[in-house]
């Protein structure tokens, strides 16, 4: 399972948070490899189907794209700053002896249009 969520006062202002996976190419340059997951107001995680795993190869990095929208509810703080402005990611791992199977699991997170 994968879960991204804002914590504390950030819940009042984080509109969405995307996390993309970047992998090093043959020259060591990081290239986008796909999306790990995303958070949008009201979404609280993803549970993968039984027996499915998503892999993060050695050297993978996660890049964040966080959009905040000041809704005003609970988002006031002295000096206009939110002290507990944190977005967290939770990853649940298989045991080390889990046998990766050749299967494809994709989730289309593009905007509907």
C-alpha positions, 0 to 999 in steps of 0.5 A: 500500500502507498499513502500520501497525506498532509499532517497537522495544519497542512490538512487545511491548505494542501490541495494535492501532492504528487510524487514522481519516481526518477531513475538514473539513466546510463549517464547517471542523470535522473529521468522521470520513470512514472508516478508513485502516487498522489494525494488530493483532498479526500483521498487517503491511500491506495491498496494494491491488489493481493500479490501485486507489488510496485518496485523502487529500484536501487538509486530511485528518487521521489520528487514532490509536486505540492499545491497549496490552496489557502482555504482559511479553515484552520490555516491561520498562524502568527506571521502567516506561516503554518508551523506544522506544514508537512506532507508525509508518505507511507510505504508498506513493504513486502517481506524480503523473500517476496517473489516478484511476478511479471505483472503490470499494475498501473493507475491513470492519475491524469485529469479527466477531460 
